[in-house]
Amino acid sequence: MSEPKAPTPAPGDTYKGWLFKWTNYIKGYQRRWFVLSNGLLSYYRTQAEMGHTCRGTINLATANIAVEDSCNFVISNGGTQTYHLKASSEVERQRWITALELAKAKAFRMQAESDDSGDDSTPPAAGQGAGSRNSEVQSTLRTLGSKVEDLSTCNDLIAKHGSALQRSLSELEGVRLGGETSEKIRQVTERATLFRITSNAMINACRDFLALAQTHSKRWQKALQAEREQRVRLEETLEQLAKQHNHLERAFRGATVLPASQSNPAIDSKGPVSGKGDASDEDEENEFFDACEDVQEFITVPADPKYHRRSGSNVSGISSELGMDDGTTSLDEQSLASNPESPQSQELVPVRKRRTRIPDKPNYSLNLWSIMKNCIGKELSKIPMPVNFNEPLSMLQRLSEDLEYYELLDRAAKCQSSLEQMCYVAAFTVSSYSTTVHRTGKPFNPLLGETFELDRVQESGYRSLCEQVSHHPPAAAHHAISERGWTLRQEIALASKFRGKYLSIMPLGSIHCIFEKSTNHYTWKKVTTTVHNIIVGKLWIDQSGEIDVVNHKTGDRCHLKFAPYSYFSRDVARKVTGVVTDKDGKAHYVLSGTWDEKMEYSRVMQSSRGGENGADGRQKTVYQTLKAKELWRKTPLPEGAENMYYFSTLALTLNELEEGVAPTDSRRRPDQRLMEQGRWEEANAEKQRLEEKQRTVRREREREANRAASPSEEGKESADGAETLHGSHPPAYSSGHQDNYKSMWFEQLVDPVTGEPTHIYKGGYWEAKEQGNWDSCPDIF
């Protein structure tokens, strides 16, 4: 640590040294380099930053310096700047306090002298508006100064005449009645009159000073408020400009880089991308992944023109080269790409009119500390989290949102080629993340046994059912079947890790998609979702990781890579790339796009090893492809979505009341309904009631399980040991073993494809709904 040699430097000397500055509750005190010069205290992260980056400065002329203990002290200017500092020792702290006090006194004198010398100076000619305001302030200060001088003079006179009056009264007490009595009374009367006159002058001067100060105080407050409002408007304008700049950048990049026919074969399609999230100060920097220039594992270049000519005249020839059967319709030649105005979508006329709005989200303030202090000493599972962090949907409804773009599976079911079908299935896996880009609200944790049905047979040809099959760890089973020849099923459990600045959510379990006509069976897993700026700053979400979509019948595979966001990367944000290969590893399609906007596909005509090395030192594969075509595009959010939790058109309908649903359906959950209606305080109370009811039911279920167990002491010890083991070290993914709960509509089996224990729909729900027979459903609400 660098310390000044002089214990108490002269007022004009520059004083430098290391101090510990309080930053936030995550980092605590951090070591910073402080410089005291010309009445200003500045600090830097390191001494090397002194030449270019100052992290903060406070003017000591108007600052207050307070000592807290032997090493800690506080400097505040009474406004937004407050430094909580700590020295390495009491001696070092006293050196800094002495230097700061001397610098403060000198800065105050210099400011007073500057004000006096500025009385006779003319305003600067750089701007008449600024000059007139400066002249007005100087005039007001001179007037207030003269009033203060009047008050000081009156104070001296009052003290002088008051003491004289006191002496006269004392002398009057010792005077005998006689000739000199009248003289003494006259003197007392004169002095009392002088005292009264002086007091009146003092009172009038005080009144004038107070009136003048109040008048100008109101004007200055209005001027300050106007400046603050102007600053807010400028900040909003700057934010809009930044968003427009980012949008134009992405639009330009998409117009000039994405088409393979226009790309430069020697250069990767990369471009600058603006930062994400709000800018923060030096102690609250965002968490970013490492910069990586070679994030792509392959390079795409335009195919030879001969392939383009042949693609229009000899489709079967290309299909033969790709290993397809003769007569197979090519994906490049078939207009199967997503088009909202296609005849297929026009045939789906909805029978029921669904709602298009929900009540606007109320603007309730949230005090994080008031929540955290109520959690002290409580078990983590019993901490009541307020609905302020939630959105009015349950996790089961969020899981059903995977079917937002079910049309991709409808088109996949019509494909004759398994490789073409793989492209649509891969696009479907990416599309399920498009609704999460702005959805920073946490869905409600489903209660054990809670269900959610999504019956869209008449509108879209499919129906789905979700059930919470386990609570510790939380796991939900999902089954969807379509009249257009596909079935989707999954069981998802969530594991999360809190890293201080961000929260990582890792879904566990596999997703299965089976097509009835071709009997192709696809499986894949979900990527990691990261929520950034949990403690401080604006929340934003990123998806990162890799997905392998596998066709277990043919051996076809699609490897998708979700690139993590990096501040230093020149690549497009939220980028997804993938390659579709057959069982022999031969590439047939290249997929590219972003998980929040669209996906495109390109047919691979030829592949070879390039001369450019990737990040791992291996040569990249160069694919010669046809022109890219759109495979999927995100549907725009409904109008006013920013006030409705950024819900999509489907999400707005998920919590809409429907007749005939099970009594365990998420639509009947009272706390969720109250939150949607904007009654958050009632929702918080109802949420705590439901959670406590669930704990009571779980304890009763555990007691029944213990009574059913062997009553012998040996069996009891074994059972107790198992319970302790599960309670202290729960497995990473165990489907419902800890809750002693038997699912209503799903049964646990070993999946014949993956070998994992999973819950598979056993039937009976839709029959029970048709009959209106819900007698077997538990009372969970």
C-alpha positions in Angstrom: 0.0 0.0 0.0 1.3 3.4 -1.0 1.3 5.8 1.9 2.2 9.6 2.0 5.4 10.3 3.9 4.1 13.4 5.6 1.6 12.7 8.4 -0.3 16.0 8.0 0.3 17.6 4.6 0.0 21.2 4.0 -3.4 22.5 2.8 -2.3 22.9 -0.8 -0.4 19.6 -1.1 -1.7 16.7 -3.2 -2.5 13.7 -1.0 -2.6 10.2 -2.4 -3.0 6.7 -1.1 -5.0 3.4 -0.9 -8.3 3.2 0.9 -11.0 0.6 1.0 -14.3 1.8 -0.5 -17.7 0.2 0.2 -19.3 -0.9 -3.2 -22.3 -3.1 -2.5 -23.5 -6.1 -0.5 -22.1 -8.6 -2.9 -18.5 -7.3 -3.1 -18.3 -5.3 0.2 -15.2 -3.1 0.6 -12.9 -2.9 -2.5 -9.4 -1.4 -2.6 -9.2 1.9 -4.5 -6.6 4.5 -5.2 -7.6 8.0 -3.9 -6.2 11.4 -4.9 -6.9 14.6 -2.9 -6.1 17.7 -4.9 -7.5 21.3 -5.2 -10.4 20.6 -2.9 -11.5 17.5 -4.9 -11.3 13.9 -3.8 -11.1 11.5 -6.7 -10.6 7.7 -6.8 -9.5 5.1 -9.4 -9.3 1.3 -9.5 -5.5 1.4 -9.9 -2.8 4.0 -10.1 -2.5 3.3 -13.9 -6.0 4.6 -14.4 -5.1 8.2 -13.2 -4.3 9.2 -16.7 -7.5 8.3 -18.4 -10.4 6.9 -16.2 -11.6 8.6 -13.0 -14.3 6.5 -11.3 -15.7 9.3 -9.1 -15.1 12.8 -7.7 -16.6 14.7 -4.7 -16.2 18.4 -4.0 -15.0 18.9 -0.4 -16.2 22.6 -0.3 -19.8 21.4 0.4 -19.0 17.9 1.8 -19.5 16.6 5.3 -16.8 14.5 6.9 -17.8 12.1 9.7 -15.8 9.5 11.6 -17.5 6.2 12.4 -14.9 4.2 14.3 -11.1 3.7 14.5 -10.7 3.0 10.8 -14.0 4.0 9.1 -15.2 7.4 8.0 -17.8 8.8 5.7 -17.7 11.6 3.2 -21.0 13.0 1.8 -22.1 16.1 -0.1 -25.7 15.8 1.2 -26.9 14.7 -2.2 -26.3 11.5 -4.3 -22.6 11.1 -3.5 -21.6 9.3 -0.3 -18.3 7.5 0.2 -18.0 4.9 3.0 -14.2 4.5 3.4 -12.0 2.4 5.5 -8.3 3.0 6.2 -5.8 0.3 7.0 -5.1 1.7 10.5 -6.2 4.4 12.9 -3.1 6.4 12.2 -3.7 6.3 8.5 -7.4 7.3 9.0 -6.3 10.3 11.1 -3.9 11.4 8.3 -6.7 11.3 5.8 -9.1 13.1 8.1 -6.6 15.9 8.7 -5.8 16.3 5.1 -9.5 16.3 4.2 -10.4 18.9 6.8 -7.6 21.2 5.6 -8.5 20.8 2.0 -12.2 21.4 2.8 -11.3 24.7 4.7 -9.1 25.9 1.8 -11.8 24.9 -0.8 -14.4 26.8 1.2 -12.2 30.0 1.3 -11.4 29.7 -2.4 -15.1 29.4 -3.2 -16.0 32.5 -1.1 -13.2 34.5 -2.7 -14.4 33.4 -6.1 -17.9 34.5 -5.3 -16.7 37.9 -4.0 -14.5 38.5 -7.1 -17.3 37.5 -9.3 -19.6 40.2 -8.0 -18.1 42.8 -10.3 -17.3 40.6 -13.2 -19.4 40.5 -16.3 -21.2 37.4 -17.4 -19.4 35.3 -20.0 -20.4 35.9 -23.6 -20.6 32.3 -24.5 -24.4 32.3 -24.2 -26.8 35.0 -23.3 -29.1 32.5 -21.5 -26.4 31.1 -19.3 -25.0 34.6 -18.7 -28.4 36.0 -17.6 -28.9 33.1 -15.2 -25.4 33.5 -13.8 -26.0 37.3 -13.4 -29.3 36.6 -11.6 -27.7 34.1 -9.2 -24.9 36.6 -8.5 -27.4 39.4 -7.8 -29.4 37.2 -5.5 -26.3 36.1 -3.6 -25.2 39.7 -3.2 -28.7 40.6 -1.8 -28.7 37.7 0.6 -25.2 38.6 1.7 -26.1 42.1 2.5 -29.1 40.9 4.5 -26.8 38.6 6.4 -24.5 41.5 7.1 -27.5 43.5 8.4 -28.4 40.6 10.7 -24.8 40.5 12.0 -24.8 44.2 12.7 -28.2 44.0 14.4 -26.9 41.2 16.5 -23.9 43.2 17.7 -26.1 46.2 18.5 -28.6 44.0 20.4 -25.7 42.5 22.5 -24.3 46.0 23.2 -27.6 47.6 24.2 -28.8 44.6 26.0 -25.7 44.6 28.3 -26.1 48.4 28.9 -29.7 47.9 29.8 -28.8 45.1 32.2 -26.2 47.4 33.9 -28.8 50.2 34.3 -31.3 47.8 35.8 -28.6 46.6 38.3 -27.8 50.2 39.2 -31.4 51.1 39.7 -31.8 48.4 42.2 -29.1 49.9 44.4 -30.3 53.5 44.2 -32.2 55.0 47.1 -35.3 57.0 46.5 -34.3 60.5 46.2 -33.1 63.1 43.7 -31.1 60.7 41.5 -34.0 58.3 41.1 -35.5 60.2 38.2 -32.1 60.3 36.4 -31.6 56.6 36.7 -35.2 55.9 35.4 -34.5 58.2 32.5 -31.4 56.3 31.6 -33.2 52.9 31.8 -36.0 54.2 29.6 -33.5 55.4 27.0 -31.6 52.2 26.9 -34.8 50.1 26.8 -36.0 52.2 23.9 -32.7 51.6 22.0 -33.0 47.9 22.7 -36.6 47.9 21.4 -35.6 49.7 18.2 -32.7 47.5 17.6 -34.8 44.4 18.2 -37.4 45.6 15.8 -34.7 46.2 13.2 -33.4 42.7 13.8 -36.9 41.2 13.4 -37.5 43.2 10.2 -34.2 42.1 8.8 -34.9 38.5 9.6 -38.4 38.8 8.0 -36.9 40.3 4.8 -34.2 37.6 4.7 -36.7 34.8 5.2 -39.1 36.1 2.6 -36.3 36.6 0.1 -34.9 33.1 0.8 -38.3 31.5 0.4 -39.0 33.2 -2.8 -35.8 32.2 -4.5 -35.9 28.8 -2.9 -39.1 28.1 -4.8 -37.7 29.4 -8.0 -34.6 27.3 -7.6 -36.6 24.2 -6.8 -38.6 24.7 -10.0 -35.5 25.2 -12.0 -33.9 22.0 -10.5 -37.1 20.0 -11.2 -37.1 21.3 -14.8 -33.4 20.2 -15.2 -34.2 16.8 -13.8 -37.1 16.3 -16.1 -35.0 17.4 -19.1 -32.3 14.9 -18.0 -34.9 12.1 -17.9 -36.2 13.0 -21.4 -32.6 13.0 -22.7 -32.0 9.6 -21.2 -35.1 8.2 -22.7 -34.2 9.7 -26.1 -30.8 8.2 -25.8 -32.2 4.8 -25.0 -34.5 4.9 -28.0 -31.7 5.9 -30.2 -29.6 3.0 -28.9 -32.4 0.6 -29.6 -33.0 2.0 -33.1 -29.2 1.8 -33.8 -29.2 -1.9 -32.6 -32.3 -2.7 -34.7 -30.7 -1.0 -37.8 -27.5 -2.9 -37.3 -29.3 -6.2 -37.1 -31.5 -5.4 -40.1 -28.4 -4.4 -42.1 -26.6 -7.5 -41.0 -29.5 -9.8 -41.9 -29.9 -8.1 -45.3 -26.2 -8.3 -46.3 -24.8 -11.4 -44.5 -27.4 -14.1 -43.9 -28.1 -15.1 -47.6 -25.4 -17.6 -48.6 -25.4 -16.4 -52.1 -24.2 -12.9 -51.1 -21.7 -13.9 -48.4 -18.0 -13.6 -48.8 -16.4 -17.0 -48.8 -13.2 -15.7 -47.2 -14.9 -13.9 -44.3 -17.2 -15.1 -41.5 -20.5 -13.3 -41.4 -19.8 -11.2 -38.3 -20.7 -7.7 -37.3 -20.6 -5.5 -34.3 -23.4 -5.8 -31.8 -24.5 -3.4 -29.2 -24.3 -4.3 -25.5 -27.3 -5.7 -23.7 -28.9 -4.5 -20.5 -28.6 -1.2 -18.8 -25.2 0.4 -18.3 -24.0 0.2 -14.7 -21.3 1.9 -12.6 -17.8 0.6 -12.1 -18.8 -1.6 -9.1 -21.7 -3.3 -10.8 -20.3 -4.5 -14.1 -22.3 -7.1 -16.0 -21.4 -10.7 -16.2 -20.4 -11.7 -19.7 -19.0 -14.9 -21.2 -15.5 -15.0 -22.5 -14.8 -13.4 -25.9 -14.5 -15.9 -28.7 -13.7 -14.9 -32.2 -14.1 -18.4 -33.7 -17.5 -19.3 -32.4 -18.6 -21.1 -35.5 -17.6 -24.7 -36.1 -18.1 -24.4 -39.8 -18.1 -22.0 -42.8 -20.8 -21.7 -45.5 -20.1 -20.5 -49.0 -22.3 -20.3 -52.1 -22.5 -23.5 -54.0 -21.3 -23.8 -57.6 -23.9 -22.2 -60.1 -24.3 -25.6 -61.7 -26.2 -26.8 -58.6 -28.6 -23.9 -58.9 -29.3 -24.7 -62.5 -29.9 -28.3 -61.8 -32.0 -27.6 -58.7 -34.8 -26.3 -61.0 -34.5 -28.8 -63.9 -33.4 -32.1 -62.3 -34.6 -32.3 -58.7 -34.5 -36.0 -58.6 -30.8 -35.9 -59.6 -30.0 -33.8 -56.6 -32.1 -36.1 -54.4 -30.1 -39.0 -55.6 -26.8 -37.3 -54.8 -28.1 -36.6 -51.3 -28.9 -40.2 -50.8 -32.7 -39.7 -51.1 -35.2 -41.9 -52.9 -36.1 -40.9 -56.5 -39.2 -38.7 -56.6 -38.7 -37.3 -53.1 -39.9 -33.7 -53.1 -37.1 -31.4 -52.2 -37.4 -29.1 -49.2 -35.8 -26.3 -51.3 -38.5 -26.7 -54.0 -41.4 -27.2 -51.8 -43.2 -24.2 -50.4 -43.3 -25.6 -46.8 -41.5 -22.7 -45.2 -43.5 -20.9 -42.6 -46.0 -18.5 -44.1 -48.9 -17.1 -42.0 -51.0 -16.6 -45.1 -50.6 -20.2 -46.4 -53.8 -22.1 -47.3 -53.1 -24.5 -44.5 -53.3 -21.8 -41.8 -56.4 -20.3 -43.5 -58.2 -23.5 -43.1 -57.9 -23.3 -39.3 -60.9 -21.2 -38.4 -61.2 -20.9 -34.7 -64.5 -22.0 -33.3 -64.2 -20.0 -30.0 -63.1 -16.4 -29.8 -60.2 -16.2 -27.4 -59.3 -13.2 -25.3 -56.6 -10.8 -26.6 -55.9 -8.8 -23.4 -55.4 -9.2 -19.7 -55.3 -6.4 -17.1 -52.2 -4.2 -17.3 -49.4 -5.0 -14.9 -49.6 -2.7 -11.9 -46.6 -0.5 -11.1 -45.9 -1.7 -7.6 -42.5 -0.8 -6.0 -40.5 -3.6 -4.6 -38.2 -3.3 -1.5 -35.7 -6.1 -1.9 -34.3 -5.6 1.6 -37.7 -5.8 3.3 -38.0 -9.3 1.7 -34.5 -10.4 2.6 -34.7 -9.4 6.2 -37.8 -11.5 6.6 -36.0 -14.5 5.4 -33.3 -14.5 8.1 -33.3 -17.7 10.2 -35.9 -19.4 8.0 -35.5 -22.6 6.0 -35.0 -22.0 2.3 -38.1 -24.0 1.4 -40.3 -21.9 3.8 -39.3 -18.5 2.5 -42.4 -16.8 1.1 -41.5 -15.2 -2.2 -43.9 -12.4 -3.1 -45.8 -12.4 -6.4 -43.8 -9.2 -7.4 -41.3 -11.6 -8.9 -43.9 -13.6 -10.7 -46.0 -13.5 -13.8 -49.7 -14.7 -13.7 -49.0 -18.1 -15.2 -47.8 -21.4 -13.7 -44.8 -23.5 -14.8 -47.3 -25.9 -16.4 -48.7 -23.2 -18.6 -45.2 -22.1 -19.5 -44.4 -25.7 -20.5 -47.5 -25.7 -22.7 -46.1 -22.7 -24.5 -43.7 -25.0 -26.2 -46.6 -25.6 -28.6 -46.7 -22.0 -29.7 -45.4 -23.0 -33.2 -47.1 -26.3 -33.5 -47.4 -25.7 -37.3 -43.8 -26.8 -37.6 -44.6 -30.3 -36.4 -47.7 -30.3 -38.7 -45.4 -29.7 -41.6 -42.8 -32.1 -40.4 -45.5 -34.8 -40.3 -46.1 -34.3 -44.1 -42.5 -34.7 -45.0 -41.5 -37.9 -46.8 -37.8 -37.5 -46.1 -36.5 -37.9 -42.6 -33.8 -35.3 -43.2 -36.3 -32.7 -44.2 -38.4 -33.7 -41.2 -35.4 -33.2 -39.0 -35.1 -29.5 -40.2 -38.6 -28.8 -39.0 -38.2 -30.6 -35.7 -34.9 -28.6 -35.1 -36.7 -25.4 -35.9 -39.5 -26.4 -33.4 -36.9 -26.9 -30.6 -35.5 -23.4 -31.3 -39.0 -21.7 -31.5 -39.9 -22.8 -27.9 -37.3 -20.2 -26.6 -38.7 -17.2 -28.6 -41.3 -16.4 -26.0 -38.6 -16.0 -23.2 -36.6 -13.1 -24.6 -38.5 -10.5 -22.5 -40.2 -12.8 -20.0 -38.2 -12.0 -16.8 -41.1 -12.8 -14.5 -41.0 -16.1 -12.7 -43.9 -18.5 -13.3 -45.8 -19.8 -10.3 -44.4 -23.1 -8.9 -47.2 -25.7 -9.4 -48.6 -27.4 -6.4 -48.2 -31.2 -6.3 -51.0 -32.7 -8.3 -51.8 -29.5 -10.2 -52.7 -30.0 -13.8 -53.2 -27.8 -16.9 -55.0 -28.8 -20.1 -54.7 -27.1 -23.4 -57.5 -28.3 -25.7 -57.1 -26.8 -29.2 -58.5 -29.7 -31.2 -61.1 -27.6 -33.0 -58.7 -24.7 -33.7 -55.3 -26.3 -34.2 -55.9 -30.1 -34.1 -54.0 -30.9 -30.9 -54.6 -31.2 -27.1 -52.1 -31.3 -24.3 -52.1 -32.2 -20.6 -49.5 -31.2 -17.9 -49.3 -32.5 -14.4 -46.9 -31.7 -11.5 -45.8 -35.2 -10.6 -43.1 -34.3 -8.1 -42.4 -31.4 -5.7 -39.0 -32.3 -4.3 -37.4 -32.0 -6.8 -40.0 -30.2 -8.8 -40.9 -32.1 -12.0 -43.7 -31.8 -14.5 -45.0 -34.3 -17.1 -46.4 -33.2 -20.4 -48.2 -35.1 -23.1 -49.6 -33.6 -26.3 -51.2 -35.4 -29.3 -52.3 -34.0 -32.6 -54.8 -35.2 -35.1 -52.2 -34.4 -37.8 -50.0 -37.3 -36.9 -47.6 -36.4 -34.1 -47.2 -36.9 -30.4 -45.0 -34.8 -28.0 -44.2 -35.9 -24.5 -41.7 -34.7 -21.9 -40.9 -34.7 -18.2 -38.9 -31.7 -17.1 -37.3 -31.1 -13.8 -35.4 -27.9 -13.0 -32.0 -27.5 -11.4 -30.7 -24.0 -10.6 -27.5 -22.3 -9.5 -27.3 -18.8 -8.1 -24.0 -17.2 -9.1 -24.4 -13.8 -7.3 -25.0 -11.7 -10.4 -27.0 -14.2 -12.4 -29.1 -17.3 -12.1 -28.6 -20.4 -14.2 -31.6 -22.7 -14.8 -30.8 -26.1 -16.2 -33.8 -28.2 -17.4 -33.3 -32.0 -16.8 -35.1 -34.7 -18.8 -35.7 -35.5 -22.4 -38.3 -34.4 -24.9 -39.8 -37.0 -27.3 -41.6 -36.4 -30.6 -43.1 -39.4 -32.4 -44.6 -39.2 -35.9 -47.4 -41.6 -36.6 -47.0 -42.1 -40.3 -43.2 -42.6 -40.5 -42.8 -43.9 -36.9 -39.7 -41.6 -36.6 -38.9 -41.0 -33.0 -36.9 -37.9 -32.1 -35.5 -36.9 -28.7 -33.6 -33.8 -27.5 -32.9 -31.9 -24.3 -33.2 -28.2 -23.4 -30.4 -25.7 -23.1 -29.4 -23.6 -20.1 -31.4 -20.4 -19.4 -29.5 -17.6 -17.6 -31.1 -14.7 -15.9 -28.6 -11.8 -15.6 -28.5 -8.8 -13.2 -30.4 -10.6 -10.4 -29.3 -8.2 -7.6 -28.7 -4.9 -9.4 -29.5 -3.6 -12.9 -32.1 -4.5 -15.6 -32.9 -8.2 -15.9 -32.2 -9.9 -19.2 -32.3 -13.5 -20.3 -29.9 -15.5 -22.4 -30.0 -19.1 -23.7 -26.7 -21.0 -24.2 -25.6 -24.6 -24.7 -25.9 -27.3 -27.3 -28.8 -29.6 -28.4 -28.5 -32.9 -30.2 -31.8 -33.8 -31.9 -31.6 -37.5 -32.7 -33.9 -39.6 -34.9 -33.6 -43.0 -33.2 -35.1 -44.9 -36.1 -32.8 -43.6 -38.9 -29.8 -42.4 -37.0 -30.2 -38.8 -38.4 -28.9 -36.1 -36.2 -29.0 -32.3 -35.9 -26.4 -30.6 -33.7 -27.6 -27.1 -32.6 -25.4 -24.6 -30.9 -26.8 -21.7 -28.9 -24.0 -19.1 -28.7 -23.8 -17.4 -25.3 -24.0 -13.6 -25.4 -20.6 -11.9 -25.2 -20.0 -8.2 -25.0 -16.8 -8.5 -27.0 -18.1 -10.8 -29.8 -18.8 -9.3 -33.2 -21.3 -12.0 -34.0 -25.1 -11.5 -34.0 -26.7 -11.8 -30.6 -28.7 -14.9 -29.7 -27.3 -16.8 -32.6 -28.2 -20.4 -33.3 -26.4 -22.6 -35.8 -26.8 -26.3 -36.7 -26.0 -29.0 -39.1 -28.3 -31.9 -40.1 -26.4 -35.1 -40.8 -27.4 -38.7 -41.7 -26.3 -41.8 -39.8 -23.0 -41.8 -41.7 -22.2 -38.2 -40.6 -22.7 -36.7 -44.0 -24.1 -33.1 -43.8 -27.3 -32.4 -45.8 -28.6 -29.1 -44.4 -27.1 -26.1 -42.5 -29.4 -24.2 -40.1 -28.8 -20.6 -39.0 -30.7 -17.8 -37.3 -31.5 -16.5 -33.8 -33.7 -18.1 -31.2 -35.7 -14.9 -30.7 -36.5 -14.1 -34.4 -36.2 -16.7 -37.1 -34.4 -19.8 -38.5 -33.2 -20.5 -42.0 -32.0 -23.6 -43.8 -29.6 -24.2 -46.7 -29.1 -27.4 -48.6 -25.5 -28.6 -48.6 -24.1 -29.4 -52.0 -20.5 -30.2 -51.1 -18.4 -30.1 -48.0 -14.6 -29.9 -47.5 -12.0 -29.1 -44.9 -11.0 -25.5 -45.0 -7.7 -23.8 -44.3 -8.9 -21.7 -41.4 -8.5 -23.2 -37.9 -11.2 -23.1 -35.3 -10.9 -22.3 -31.6 -9.7 -25.8 -30.8 -7.0 -25.8 -33.4 -8.8 -28.1 -35.8 -9.7 -27.1 -39.4 -13.2 -25.9 -40.0 -15.5 -27.6 -42.3 -16.5 -25.6 -45.4 -20.1 -26.2 -46.7 -21.1 -25.2 -50.2 -24.8 -24.4 -49.9 -27.7 -23.2 -51.9 -29.4 -19.9 -51.1 -30.8 -19.8 -47.6 -34.6 -19.9 -47.2 -36.7 -19.1 -44.2 -37.9 -22.0 -42.1 -39.5 -20.3 -39.1 -40.2 -16.7 -38.0 -41.4 -15.4 -34.7 -44.9 -14.0 -34.7 -44.9 -10.4 -33.4 -46.2 -9.8 -29.9 -49.7 -8.3 -29.5 -50.1 -4.6 -29.1 -49.4 -3.4 -25.6 -47.5 -6.6 -24.7 -45.0 -4.6 -22.6 -47.9 -3.8 -20.2 -49.1 -7.4 -20.1 -45.9 -9.2 -19.0 -44.7 -9.5 -22.6 -47.2 -12.4 -23.2 -47.6 -13.8 -26.7 -51.0 -14.3 -28.3 -51.1 -17.9 -27.0 -49.9 -16.9 -23.5 -52.7 -14.4 -23.1 -55.3 -17.2 -23.5 -53.7 -19.8 -21.2 -55.2 -18.5 -17.9 -58.6 -17.7 -19.5 -61.4 -19.4 -17.5 -63.0 -22.4 -19.2 -65.8 -24.7 -18.3 -65.3 -28.4 -17.6 -61.6 -28.3 -16.7 -60.4 -30.4 -13.8 -60.6 -28.9 -10.3 -56.8 -29.1 -10.1 -56.3 -27.0 -13.3 -54.0 -24.0 -13.0 -56.8 -21.7 -14.2 -58.6 -22.4 -10.8 -55.6 -21.4 -8.7 -56.7 -18.4 -6.6 -53.4 -16.6 -6.0 -52.6 -16.7 -9.7 -56.0 -15.3 -10.6 -55.7 -12.5 -8.0 -52.3 -11.5 -9.4 -53.7 -11.4 -12.9 -56.4 -9.0 -11.6 -53.8 -6.7 -10.1 -54.7 -7.6 -6.4 -51.2 -8.4 -5.4 -51.5 -8.1 -1.6 -54.4 -10.6 -1.6 -52.4 -12.8 -4.0 -49.5 -12.8 -1.6 -51.7 -13.9 1.3 -53.4 -16.6 -0.8 -50.1 -17.9 -2.0 -48.8 -18.3 1.5 -52.0 -20.1 2.5 -51.7 -22.6 -0.4 -48.0 -23.3 0.3 -48.7 -23.9 4.0 -51.6 -26.2 3.0 -49.3 -28.1 0.7 -46.8 -28.6 3.5 -49.5 -29.9 5.8 -50.7 -32.4 3.2 -47.1 -33.5 2.6 -46.5 -34.1 6.3 -49.6 -36.1 6.5 -48.6 -38.2 3.5 -45.2 -38.9 5.1 -46.8 -40.0 8.3 -49.1 -42.4 6.5 -46.1 -43.8 4.6 -44.2 -44.3 7.9 -47.2 -46.1 9.4 -47.4 -48.4 6.4 -43.7 -49.2 6.8 -42.3 -52.0 9.0 -42.8 -51.2 12.7 -39.6 -52.9 13.8 -36.8 -50.8 15.2 -34.5 -52.0 12.5 -36.9 -51.0 9.7 -37.6 -47.7 11.5 -33.9 -46.9 11.6 -33.4 -47.7 8.0 -36.4 -45.6 7.0 -35.2 -42.7 9.1 -31.8 -42.9 7.6 -33.2 -42.9 4.1 -35.3 -39.9 4.9 -32.3 -38.0 6.3 -30.3 -38.9 3.2 -32.9 -37.5 0.8 -33.6 -34.5 3.0 -29.9 -33.4 3.1 -28.7 -34.6 -0.3 -31.6 -34.7 -2.8 -30.6 -36.4 -6.1 -30.1 -34.3 -9.2 -33.1 -35.8 -10.9 -35.4 -38.2 -9.2 -38.9 -38.4 -10.5 -41.3 -38.1 -7.6 -39.6 -40.5 -5.2 -39.4 -38.1 -2.3 -43.1 -37.0 -2.2 -44.7 -40.4 -1.8 -47.2 -39.2 -4.4 -48.9 -41.2 -7.0 -49.8 -39.3 -10.2 -53.4 -39.1 -11.3 -52.9 -39.2 -15.1 -49.2 -40.3 -15.6 -47.4 -43.5 -14.6 -43.7 -43.8 -14.0 -41.9 -46.2 -16.4 -38.4 -46.7 -17.8 -38.3 -45.1 -21.2 -37.4 -47.7 -23.8 -35.4 -45.3 -25.9 -33.4 -43.3 -23.4 -33.4 -45.7 -20.5 -34.4 -42.9 -18.1 -37.2 -43.2 -15.5 -40.0 -41.0 -16.8 -43.7 -40.3 -16.4 -45.8 -41.3 -19.4 -49.5 -40.5 -19.9 -51.6 -43.5 -19.0 -54.9 -42.1 -20.3 -58.3 -41.3 -18.8 -58.2 -37.6 -18.4 -60.2 -36.6 -21.5 -62.7 -39.4 -20.8 -63.2 -38.1 -17.3 -63.7 -34.6 -18.7 -66.2 -35.8 -21.2 -68.1 -37.5 -18.4 -67.6 -34.6 -15.9 -66.3 -37.1 -13.4 -63.6 -35.5 -11.2 -64.3 -37.4 -8.0 -60.7 -38.9 -7.9 -59.0 -35.5 -8.1 -57.4 -34.2 -4.9 -58.4 -30.9 -3.2 -55.2 -28.8 -3.7 -56.7 -25.3 -3.8 
